[in-house]
């Protein structure tokens, strides 16, 4: 019972404590709620006051902005009004200017109308005057025909002929003046360059000719050369490819063949066989092979020496070998290798004077006659053959063109090609460089005089200076000074078209009038 009592008392005590605690908590919460209400009210009041302050500031700022915008608007309005006023002033000025121009145009129209009327009247007057003039001209023509005994067509023909002669004379004067001016300037420069080139090139020259005769020590050697039943001569001809002519010529054997290298091999082989004295087919073949090697070596060395002398490098070995073969090639008794070296030097000197590539000019001059080493084996002009050969071995297009064009087989289109032509002419045409057959020389002189005599008004012609100058004496009563200029040009052109000659030919036309009188007593 006591335990139950204690338990009950404990429960009551616990319940009373819980109630008291609840009551106390309720009071605490009520107090906190009041404090929170008060704080909330205070904050609301502060927010209201702050909002009122912001509102007032916004109102003040808005008023300031309105005032600023209004001020800017008024300023822009004033500027716009000023611009409008200026535009109005300009428009008024334009209108006034247009009015003045319209007045001027109206005035011009009136003046033009007046001028048209005046011109119309003048045209009518001119038409009447032309009609009157035509009638007068017709009357005068009839009167002139009656007086002169010529019809109008005949008179026109005479007038046209007279005008044609006058035009020819004027053209001749103009041609003479232009030619004299051009020649005066061109001659100075060309002569200076040519003279400088010739003066600076001081290479010695020895005229050589093709060796085709081998001298024998005695007449008995001819029989040894022929051999038993001709076996020696047949072996020598088969080994060299050259024909041996053993005739009545005393102590000499003639070698005949188009290939100069083979002819040289045959000459040297025969000379060695004669010196050795042992002449039989086996020995002939042995000597010919040995001589061929020596000649090949000589050819190679000659080509290399030529390139070394000119300072030209990088030429293909085959071209060097072909160049060396020119050592045994001649033209009008002029050695072609020496000629090529000389042309190379001349082209280089002229190129230096003109500010061109000196090495390229020397290269083109040295290689320009390559085709002559092969022209007996390949058909065609030697200039074209040489150009193709140079192109085959990768020479530059300019050099190839200069080689192909140095005899006008191809029209020259570069200064280098013209230089090679000039160098070739200088080397071949200078005195003593070449020799011609007497018959061809005489024939060319006759042809020159024949061409000059074919023109009307020519009295006499003289080919002088070994055919390098043609002097023409004309009849002064038939050929005037102006006609002599045209005659010189026509003769020169006809010579170029009909004759083949080395170098150049100077044509001089001479006209003179002599007055002879006698005083007697």
C-alpha positions, 0 to 999 in steps of 0.5 A, spaced: 500 500 500 505 504 501 508 503 495 502 504 491 501 510 495 508 512 493 507 511 486 501 515 486 504 521 490 510 521 485 505 521 479 501 527 482 508 530 483 510 529 476 503 532 473 503 538 478 511 539 475 509 538 468 503 543 469 507 548 472 512 547 467 507 548 461 504 554 464 511 557 465 513 555 458 506 558 455 508 565 459 515 565 456 513 564 449 507 569 450 513 574 452 517 572 446 511 573 442 510 580 444 517 582 443 517 579 436 511 583 435 514 590 437 521 588 433 516 587 427 513 593 428 519 597 429 522 594 422 516 596 419 516 603 421 523 603 419 522 600 412 516 605 411 520 611 413 526 608 408 521 607 402 518 614 403 525 617 403 527 613 396 520 615 393 522 623 395 529 622 392 526 618 386 521 624 385 527 629 385 531 625 380 525 624 376 524 632 376 532 633 374 532 628 369 525 632 366 529 638 366 535 636 363 531 632 357 527 638 356 534 643 356 537 638 351 530 638 347 530 645 346 537 646 344 536 640 339 530 644 336 534 650 336 539 647 332 534 644 327 531 650 326 537 654 324 539 648 319 532 649 316 533 656 316 540 655 312 537 650 307 531 655 306 536 660 304 540 655 300 534 653 296 532 660 295 539 662 292 539 656 288 532 658 285 535 665 284 541 662 280 536 657 276 532 663 274 538 667 272 540 660 268 533 660 265 534 667 262 541 666 259 538 659 256 532 663 253 537 668 251 542 663 247 536 660 244 534 666 241 541 668 239 541 661 236 535 662 232 538 668 229 544 665 227 540 659 224 537 664 220 543 667 218 546 661 216 541 659 212 541 665 208 549 664 208 548 657 205 543 659 200 548 665 198 554 659 198 549 654 194 548 660 189 556 662 189 557 654 188 553 654 182 555 660 179 563 657 180 561 651 177 558 654 171 565 658 171 569 652 172 566 649 166 566 655 162 574 655 164 575 648 162 572 648 156 576 654 154 582 651 157 581 645 153 580 649 147 587 653 148 591 647 150 588 642 146 587 637 151 581 634 154 580 634 162 582 627 162 588 628 159 589 634 164 588 630 170 593 625 168 598 630 167 596 633 174 596 626 177 603 625 174 606 631 176 603 630 183 606 623 184 613 626 182 612 631 187 610 626 192 616 622 190 621 628 191 618 630 197 618 622 200 625 622 197 627 628 201 623 625 207 627 619 207 634 622 206 633 627 212 630 621 216 636 616 214 641 621 215 639 623 222 638 615 224 645 614 220 648 619 224 646 617 231 646 609 229 653 610 225 656 613 231 654 608 236 655 602 231 662 604 229 664 605 236 662 598 238 665 595 232 671 599 232 672 597 240 671 590 238 676 589 233 681 593 236 680 589 243 680 583 239 688 582 238 688 574 236 693 572 230 690 569 224 693 564 219 689 562 213 689 555 212 686 551 207 684 544 206 690 539 205 689 534 200 695 533 197 701 528 200 708 529 197 712 523 196 720 522 196 720 519 190 716 516 184 717 509 186 713 510 193 707 510 188 708 503 186 709 501 194 702 505 196 698 501 190 701 495 192 701 488 189 694 488 185 692 494 188 691 491 195 695 496 199 691 502 196 684 498 197 686 497 204 688 504 205 681 507 202 677 501 206 680 503 213 680 511 212 674 512 207 678 516 203 679 516 195 686 516 194 688 518 187 695 516 184 696 519 177 701 523 173 702 528 178 710 528 180 711 525 187 704 527 190 698 523 191 691 526 192 686 525 197 679 526 196 673 526 201 668 530 204 669 528 211 675 533 213 677 529 219 677 522 215 681 526 210 686 528 216 686 521 218 688 519 211 693 524 210 697 523 217 696 515 216 699 515 209 705 520 212 707 515 217 707 509 212 711 513 208 716 515 213 716 508 216 717 504 209 713 498 211 706 498 207 702 492 207 694 491 209 696 489 216 700 495 218 696 500 214 690 498 219 694 498 225 697 505 223 690 508 221 687 506 228 693 509 232 692 515 228 684 515 229 686 515 236 691 521 235 686 525 231 680 524 236 685 526 242 687 532 238 679 534 236 678 533 244 684 538 246 682 543 240 675 543 243 677 544 250 682 549 248 677 553 245 672 553 251 678 555 255 681 561 251 674 564 251 672 562 258 666 558 257 664 552 261 659 547 262 659 545 255 657 538 254 663 534 252 659 532 245 659 539 243 666 540 245 668 534 241 664 537 235 667 544 236 674 541 235 672 537 229 672 544 226 679 545 226 679 540 220 674 544 216 675 550 212 670 555 208 674 560 203 680 557 206 678 560 213 679 555 218 672 554 222 675 553 229 679 559 229 673 563 226 669 561 231 673 563 237 674 570 233 666 570 233 666 568 240 671 574 242 668 579 238 661 577 240 663 578 248 666 585 246 660 588 243 656 585 249 660 588 254 659 595 250 652 594 250 651 591 257 649 584 256 651 578 258 658 577 256 659 569 257 652 568 254 655 572 248 661 568 247 658 562 248 653 563 242 659 566 238 663 560 239 658 555 238 654 558 232 658 554 226 657 547 230 653 545 224 659 545 219 662 539 222 656 535 220 653 538 214 657 533 210 653 528 214 646 531 215 642 535 210 640 542 211 643 549 212 649 548 217 645 554 222 639 549 223 643 543 224 647 547 229 641 549 233 638 542 233 645 539 236 645 545 241 638 544 243 639 536 244 645 537 249 641 542 253 644 549 251 639 555 253 634 557 248 637 564 247 643 561 245 640 555 240 636 561 237 642 565 236 645 559 232 639 558 228 638 565 226 646 567 224 644 566 217 637 568 217 634 561 216 630 563 222 628 571 223 632 573 229 628 576 235 633 577 240 639 582 240 644 576 242 642 573 235 644 580 231 650 580 235 652 573 233 650 575 225 655 581 226 661 578 229 660 572 224 660 578 218 666 581 222 670 575 222 669 573 215 668 579 211 675 583 214 680 583 209 685 577 208 680 572 212 677 569 206 679 567 199 674 566 193 675 562 187 677 567 181 671 565 177 666 566 182 669 573 184 669 575 177 661 573 176 659 577 182 662 583 180 659 582 173 652 581 177 653 587 181 654 591 175 648 588 171 643 589 177 645 597 177 645 598 169 638 595 169 635 601 172 633 607 168 638 613 168 644 609 170 650 612 166 656 607 168 657 602 174 663 600 177 664 594 182 670 596 186 674 594 192 674 587 191 666 587 190 665 590 196 663 597 193 658 599 187 659 606 185 653 608 180 654 614 176 647 617 173 645 622 168 643 628 171 638 630 166 634 624 168 635 623 175 634 628 180 638 629 187 632 626 191 631 620 185 638 618 187 636 617 194 630 612 192 635 609 186 640 607 192 635 604 196 632 600 190 639 597 188 641 595 195 634 591 195 635 588 189 642 586 190 640 583 197 634 579 193 638 576 188 646 575 190 649 571 195 655 574 198 659 575 205 659 581 209 656 587 206 656 591 199 656 599 199 652 602 194 654 609 192 650 613 187 654 619 184 650 625 180 653 631 178 652 637 173 657 640 169 657 647 166 663 648 161 664 655 157 669 658 153 671 665 152 673 667 146 675 674 142 
